[in-house]
Amino acid sequence: MKSEIKDNILKIADITKVKKKPVIYVWDFDNRSKYRVGASKIKDDISTILLESGMFKLVEDAAVEVSLKEMNLSGTGFIDQNNIKELGNRLGIDYILYGTINNNSLAGGEPNLSIIFKLIEVETTKIVWAYEIGLNRKNFKTSIDNVIEEAIYKNKFSIANEWVKINKESIDSYGKNINSISVFFINTGSGIDDTAVVDKMISALVQAKLTNVKVIDRANLGKVIEFISKEGYEESSFFRTKKEFGKFYSVDAFLYGVLVRDPNTGKTELNLKLAMVESTTVDWGRKFIAEMSSVERESISKIQQQKFSESVSETVGSFTKGIWDIIVFILTAPGIGINIDAGWLGGFTTPAMTSKNVYGIDIFKDAIQLTSFNVSLDFFRLRVWWSIYLYLGMKFWLGNYITSEDLEDMDIEVKNASFRGRLPYVGVDFYVSRDTSFRVSLLPIIQNISWINSRVEYVKNSYYNPTTYTFEKTIPINNYYDPMNWPLEFEFRFGDYDFQFGIIFGVWVPDPNDTPKSDFEWEFGFNFKVPIFWWHPFSFLKD
């Protein structure tokens, strides 16, 4: 880039050759971008290029600072054109080289910096040379640059190509040529620097080389800048003030308009107008459209590639995380430990009782478990889902029956009717909340695991010989029971996990082959659950 800057800067020698060795002052470059680009170093490099060429003399910064103080002017920013001549006369300056550093925004947000050089002739305050060059890339132009070039000199309906017609209408309407032109304001959309757009348009006007027309930089129109800064810009205020500003700065015509870039298509539209300072109407106007530039397409392509890469990474990451979560879930789900449920049950008879009768009467018909103590031990659980647990355990119970009143009519006195046993169970717990859960348990009657013992001691009263009988039956469950004949229990639990109170309701449809038959048995009771301990071997994976 440095060699390109050098080649173009030295072209000003063709413009300044009217003087043997013109005196130039290099003004501080205005960095309007958000990036630190070393504007002072650029100034030093430009000064070195000019001096080494041997074609120019330069004025030192210190001399300019002294003169500006004497003129009661600030040393920051560019000075008003009415003060340029005085500064030049004080220090013998023929030309001032100045410019701005802009960021030509791209969709991807990457820096796209350029610098606009402008050379102003002190005697006439006319910009005699302008050039824009990229700082961090050679191809920096966006659709904004392209639409400005179209409007100023490239399009067949541009200002440059219609200038003869525009100037003739000025002569016909106002009796004068347009000898000077500037840009008043370009209203831009969000995210577009309107001052940078004005700078680019001034540069394009200089490059258009309008015949006998002096291009005046708006940066030199201090009162215009101050007015826009305070009042903002509206077309009505422009028409109200343009005559005053035009006469003050000797500007014959102003350009103004609206520039908008479509974020969806990347196209930029410029509605550009020209008005003579004396007129109350628009003297010329055209709409220009420029397509997205190659550098913008490249930026959007990078965004799309980046989004695609991020999407792939996110998908892969989500998939990997999902797989890991599943693995962690599976590994941390199993646990071993003990929950003790103890309580009272009343209701159905045991499977062992339904097959025994005395003198044709079922001893346990309509029997009630008067004192039935049961203990359930959960010894394995598996988290099936976040709030659903599968439990395996064993249920033990011990109790007495109140037997049928029909036995009294037959002079049969039951001394004792008790039972005890064990059945495995599979339970599913659903935790509605921390202190409320619901459990459904299936109690399989399985060979060699389930065990039921029933013992009955009764007396057959006889006038001559009362006889005591004892009936005891232990069922290790060696025969097959259809799952349809396995008992089911439903339990609602309340309270904190460390201690819960449960209400139990159970149903059982006995085997129809049992004699005497019982179509339906039930139970109702309550439990208290106390967890003793639980250990999940891989729980550390969740931390």
HELIX and SHEET records of a PDB file:
HELIX    1   1 LYS A    2  ILE A    9  1                                   8    
HELIX    2   2 ILE A   12  THR A   16  1                                   5    
HELIX    3   3 ALA A   39  SER A   53  1                                  15    
HELIX    4   4 ASP A   61  GLU A   70  1                                  10    
HELIX    5   5 GLN A   81  LEU A   91  1                                  11    
HELIX    6   6 SER A  143  GLU A  149  1                                   7    
HELIX    7   7 GLU A  150  LYS A  154  3                                   5    
HELIX    8   8 TRP A  163  TYR A  174  1                                  12    
HELIX    9   9 ASP A  194  ALA A  208  1                                  15    
HELIX   10  10 ARG A  218  ASN A  220  5                                   3    
HELIX   11  11 GLY A  222  GLU A  231  1                                  10    
HELIX   12  12 GLU A  235  TYR A  249  1                                  15    
HELIX   13  13 SER A  294  THR A  332  1                                  39    
HELIX   14  14 MET A  353  SER A  355  5                                   3    
HELIX   15  15 ASP A  406  ASP A  409  1                                   4    
HELIX   16  16 PRO A  483  ASN A  485  5                                   3    
HELIX   17  17 SER A  539  LYS A  542  5                                   4    
SHEET    1   A 4 ASP A  30  ASN A  31  0                                        
SHEET    2   A 4 TYR A  95  ASN A 103  1                                        
SHEET    3   A 4 VAL A  23  VAL A  26  1                                        
SHEET    4   A 4 LYS A  57  LEU A  58  1                                        
SHEET    1   B 4 ASP A  30  ASN A  31  0                                        
SHEET    2   B 4 TYR A  95  ASN A 103  1                                        
SHEET    3   B 4 LEU A 113  GLU A 121 -1                                        
SHEET    4   B 4 LYS A 126  GLY A 134 -1                                        
SHEET    1   C 5 LYS A 214  VAL A 215  0                                        
SHEET    2   C 5 SER A 180  THR A 188  1                                        
SHEET    3   C 5 ALA A 253  ARG A 261  1                                        
SHEET    4   C 5 THR A 268  MET A 276 -1                                        
SHEET    5   C 5 TRP A 284  ALA A 290 -1                                        
SHEET    1   D10 THR A 467  ILE A 475  0                                        
SHEET    2   D10 TRP A 451  LYS A 460 -1                                        
SHEET    3   D10 ILE A 412  SER A 433 -1                                        
SHEET    4   D10 ILE A 388  ILE A 402 -1                                        
SHEET    5   D10 ILE A 368  TRP A 385 -1                                        
SHEET    6   D10 PRO A 334  GLY A 347 -1                                        
SHEET    7   D10 GLU A 521  TRP A 535 -1                                        
SHEET    8   D10 GLN A 500  TRP A 508 -1                                        
SHEET    9   D10 LEU A 488  PHE A 494 -1                                        
SHEET   10   D10 THR A 436  LEU A 442 -1                                        
SHEET    1   E 2 ASN A 357  VAL A 358  0                                        
SHEET    2   E 2 ILE A 361  ASP A 362 -1                                        
END                                                                             
